[in-house]
Amino acid sequence: MGESSSSSPDTSATAKSGPGPSPGPRDGGGGGDGGPLSHIQTHAKQVWKFRLRPDDDDEPEDWWFASTAIPLLAATIGPLANVLSIAALVVPWRADYDPNYPGQDAYSIGFSDPRWCVSLNALSLVCGLGGNLFLLFNFTRRVRYIIALPMTIILWYFATFILMAITISMNRFVPPHPTTQVYSQGFWHAIIAACLYLLCSMLLMVNMVGYMLGHYTRHFDLTDEQRNLILQTMVFFVWLAGGGGIFARLCGWTYTDALYFCDVTVLTVGFGDFTGNTDAARGFVFPYSVGGIIFLGLMVSSISNFAGELSRDKFIRNHVERKRVKTITRSDTASIELAKRELQARRFIAGNDASRPNISEHFDGRERQITFDLDGGPGSNPEKPGKVGSTRHGFKALRRVRGRQKKPRLLYLREEKDRFTAMRQIQLSTSKFKRYYALTMSVIAFGLLWCVGAAVFWQAERSQQDLNYFQALYFCYVSLLTIGYGDFAPKSNVGKPFFIVWSLIAVPTMTILVSDMGSTVIASYKRATSDFADFTVLPKAGIWRAYLNNHPRLLNWLQSKADQQKARRDEKRRLQEGFPTGPEEEELDRPPPTLEQLADEDVEDEHEMAHKLALAIRRTANDLKTDVRRRYTYEEWVEYTRLIRFSRMTAEELEEDEVEEGLIEWDWIGSDSPMMATQTECEWVLDRLCESLGRYMRRQVPEHVKVRRKSIRAEKSLDLRRRASQGA
């Protein structure tokens, strides 16, 4: 093992150990000889400056947001744009003010548009629906990606340009009269639909560029949850659009007013400005509202899961990796530097080195490079730079060095426990970061929707209701919480279309915010109330406990009653669960050994280890049944690791292996640490213990039985070949 402080191009056998993340697989990082991905054959097709990857390409993918999140956003926004485009088609774009209510948009009456406007509007709707259909075919792989995605982008661009051309032309050639006429809700639905089509097209172009540059394959790799989100979104908007048509027919409203009523009903806001005015409409509210709320709940749940998956796969994992790399840099670089200085000191004392070492010299681990000599033996060439392995190989090299140093077992256990404690702190900080990161993002989204929405409603409703910004904030807050007092409601022709889009984004965001508060603010409140109860109501702490201590007879009587109740509950539980079998609870609940006991403990025979293995399996299985996720201590991990390893070797080999390699097979802060696994600690330990039990049981089979089984398998194989040859 050597170290180098230079970073010249020739030092290809060095591995950077700075605090930042290691080079990604596309940069060739991750290990010696080009990294672990150096042997992957690249079959990407090079076309000019583009790199098109085939479907069976097994290279790692990046640009996760462009490859997964963008198609899902387009699949969610696209149907909404179709609904708004339908409203823009079926409703005239201009309206006359009612003479009895001059200047009031709510009482305006539409009149027919020019034929060219209606025809182009219908063409725009066809393009929008066609683009959405091609996107669906792309998700289901009915049409090739290289055909379906460009068609979706082109058709949505056509829909955008057609709507923009119609609105500009109408505003220039046949605008409404400024005093007696006004643009209707259909006009503003068309403008919002054009903006949504344009947004979806631009997002999908980013996805297309990522594929052309070779960042991912051409198929959308979606999970079942993400596919459900697409289906639920389409069903919800079909339900919304269909309900608008039915209520427009039953109540005599325009389609845009009916669509606004359906949106307010499904979101449970209920301003009261529109209500069913016939018995048929009131009766239809029963099934329609229930179905809409169910579809909305499913969609919000899928969106929440997708947002959690996005943060977990990218932001949370990157946070863990940064913490882990920083800890590795602090610990291992310090250990290597100190070991080097101790070696220099010994050489100076022996007279082999004329330079005087400075043991107390300051060093910065972030500016060092570590070389892991994986060959390092007596016959290795000191002039030849050592091989650089991956992080995992580097830790194995460090472990072999530690084993050769013959440290006392207790000292080694304490060093390993320090690394274990560091990784446990990373876990705890990550758990806290995960909860409050999601809460912070939800609060930011809530604040933006609240303030920006209030600004839009302030400008839109100022001419109709003389609304100021504070009243707009109040209106948006009441709408976000789905309170819906009804004292303020959108009345302008631009306010109602914007409210449909804004509410469909804002109300689910508020729901996700409440969900995130459940694991942070609400959980803290529950803990605070529990602590308050411990000091006031419950006889556990506080004045009641002091009172009971001053009255021992009452305390003893209460304790005896509590013991009797506990005994009756335990007896009832045993009768319900049946008579228990296996080891006694006292044997299962024994405390784990201390570090001193582990250091002094010798390796036992395999029969005693098998008995401990059975107890450990029973204990971890019980841990899986608890509601609270169990986290094992370092001492428990050492004991479990010994039980996992003993079935692979004899007692003598196990003892020798523990001296050479240590009691743990992995580095706690390394990438192969069990704490980095996707499983819980109980699940991981139980799987490995069961594997160890299977190996132990196979070892107990007598040798003649193994030979007999092998011969039977050979006879069966020979018989099958003989039958196959006869059949041929």
Residue, then its C-alpha position, 0 to 999 in steps of 0.5 A: m500500500g502506498e500513497s501519492s499526493s500528485s495527480s499527474p496523468d501517469t498516476s492511473a493507479t491511484a484512486k481519489s478519496g476526496p469528499g465528493p462523489s466518485p466518478g460515475p460509470r460513464d467516466g470510467g471510474g469505480g476501479g482498476d483496469g477501467g472500473p467494473l463497467s470496463h468489460i461491458q460491450t457497447h453496442a450503441k449505434q453512432v449516427w453523426k453526433f448521436r449515440l442510439r442505444p438498442d433495447d438490450d443495452d445493459e449499460p447504466e442509465d442516467w438523466w433519470f428525470a428526463s427518462t422517467a419523470i418527463p414522460l409521466l408529466a406529459a402523460t398527466i398534463g396531456p389529458l388536461a390539455n385535451v379537456l380544455s381544448i374540448a371546452a374551447l371548441v364547444v363554447p363560443w369565444r366571444a360573448d355579449y354583456d347582458p344589458n341588465y348586468p353590464g360589465q359582468d362576465a357571469y351574465s354574458i351570452g355567447f354568440s357564434d364564431p367564424r367558421w374558419c375559427v371553429s374548423l381550425n379549433a376542431l383540427s387543433l383538438v384532433c392533433g392534441l388527441g392524436g398526440n396523446l394517443f401516440l404517447l399512450f401507444n409509446f408507453t404500451r410499446r404498440v408503436r416504436y419509440i422512434i416513431a411514436l415520440p416524434m409524432t406526439i411532439i409534432l402533433w402537440y406542436f401543431a395543436t399549439f400553433i393552431l390555437m395560437a394562430i386562432t387567438i391572434s387572428m381573432n384578436r386582430f380581425v374580429p375582436p369583441h367590442p370593448t364596452t359591450q362584448v368580452y372574450s368568453q371562457g372558451f377563449w381562455h380555455a384555448i390559451i391555457a390549452a395551447c400553453l399546456y401543449l407547448l409545455c408537454s412538447m418541450l418536455l418530450m423534446v428533452n426526453m428525445v435529446g437524452y435518448m439521442l445522446g445515449h443516456y438511456t434506451r428508447h423504451f420507457d422503463l416504468t413501474d406498475e405504480q407509474r403505469n397506474l398513475i397514467l391510467q388513473t389520470m386519463v380515467f379522471f379527466v374522462w370522468l371530469a369531461g363527461g360529467g361536464g357534458i351531462f351537467a350542462r345538459l341537465c342544468g342548462w349551463t354552458y359546458t365551461d360552467a358545467l366543467y367548473f362545477c364538476d371540478v369544484t364538486v370532485l375537489t370537495v370545495g363547494f363554493g355554492d355559486f353553482t348547484g344542481n337546479t333540477d332533481a335529475a342533476r341533484g340525483f346525478v351528484f350522488p354517483y358522480s361525486v363519489g366516483g370522482i373523489i375515488f378517482l382523485g384519491l387514487m391519482v393523488s396517492s400515485i402522485s405522492n408515491f411517485a414523488g417519494e420514489l423520485s426523492r428516494d432514488k435520487f436526492i436521498r441516495n445521493h445524500v447517503e452517498r455524500k455522507r458515506v464518502k465523507t466519513i470514509t475519507r475522514s477515517d481511512t485516510a487518517s488511518i493510512e497516514l498514521a500507519k505511514r508515520e509510525l512506519q517512518a518512526r520505526r525506520f528512523i529508530a532502526g537507522n534505516d531512514a535519515s529523515r526525522p518523522n513528524i508524528s504530529e504533522h497536520f494532514d488533510g484527508r480530502e486532498r490525498q490520493i490512496t493507492f491500494d496495492l492488491d498484489g502487495g507481497p514479498g515478491s512485489n515490485p516496489e517500483k511498479p504502481g499497485k493496482v487500484g481496485s474498487t472501494r470494496h476491494g480497497f477495504k479488503a486490502l485494508r482488512r488484510v493489512r489489519g489482519r497482518q498487524k495482529k492487533p488485539r481482538l478487543l482493540y479491533l472490535r472497538e475500531e469496528k464499532d466506531r465505524f459501525t456507530a458512524m454508519r448508524q449516525i448516517q442512517l439516523s441523519t438520513s432518516k431525518f433528512k428524508r422526512y424534512y426534505a419531503l416536508t420542505m419541498s411540499v411547503i415550498a410548492f404550497g407557498l408558490l401555488w398559494c402566492v402565485g395563484a393569489a396574484v393571478f386571481w387578484q388581477a383576474e377578479r379585480s374588475q369583477q369583484d374589486l378583489n385585493y391581494f389579501q382577499a385573493l390570498y384568503f380565497c386561495y387558502v380557503s380553496l387549498l384547504t377545501i373549506g369553500y365558504g363561498d364568500f369569494a368565488p371566481k366570477s370572471n371568464v378568465g378566473k374560472p378556467f384558471f381555477i380549474v387548472w390551478s385547483l387540480i394542481a393545488v389541492p393534491t399538493m395540499t394533500i401531499l403536504v398533510s401526508d408529509m406533516g404526519s411523519t414530522v410535525i404531527a409525530s412530534y406533537k404526538r410525542a410531546t403530548s405523550d411526554f406531557a401525559d407521562f408527567t401529568v396524567l400517568p403515574k410514571a413521572g411527575i407529581w403523581r409518582a412522587y405522591l405514590n412514593n410517599h404512600p407505599r401501601l397504595l403503590n404496592w396495591l397498584q403494582s400488584k393489581a397491574d401485575q395481575q392484569k398483566a398476567r391475565r393478559d399474557e394468559k389470554r394471549r397464550l390461549q389465543e396463540g396456542f401453546p408456544t413451542g421452541p425455546e423459552e422467552e428468557e432464553l430468547d430475550r437474553p442480552p447480547p454479549t459485551l465487547e469484552q466478552l466477544a473478545d475473550e470468547d473462543v469459537e465453539d463447536e458446530h453443535e453449540m453454534a447450530h443451537k445458537l443459530a436456531l435461537a437467532i432465527r427465532r429471535t429475528a423472526n420475532d423482530l419482524k413481527t414488531d411494528v417498530r423497525r428493529r436496529y441491531t447493536y454492533e455486538e448483535w451484528v458480531e454474533y450474527t456474523r459468526l453464526i452466518r460464517f460458521s457453516r462455511m468452515t470448520a471451527e479451526e478455520l473460523e478462528e483462523d479467519e477471524v484472526e486474519e480477516g476480523l469478525i466482520e466480512w464487510d466494512w460498515i461504511g463501505s458500499d457492501s455494508p448491510m446498512m446500505a441494503t434495501q432490506t430492513e436489518c431484520e430481513w437481511v439477517l434472517d435471510r443470511l441465517c437461513e442460508s447458514l442453516g441450509r449449509y449446516m444441514r447439508r453438511q450433516v448428510p453422511e458421505h455415503v448418502k451423498v455418494r448414493r444421491k450423486s449416483i442416482r442423479a447420474e443414473k437418471s441423467l443417463d436414462l433420459r439421454r438413452r430415451a432421447s436417443q431412442g426417440a430420435 
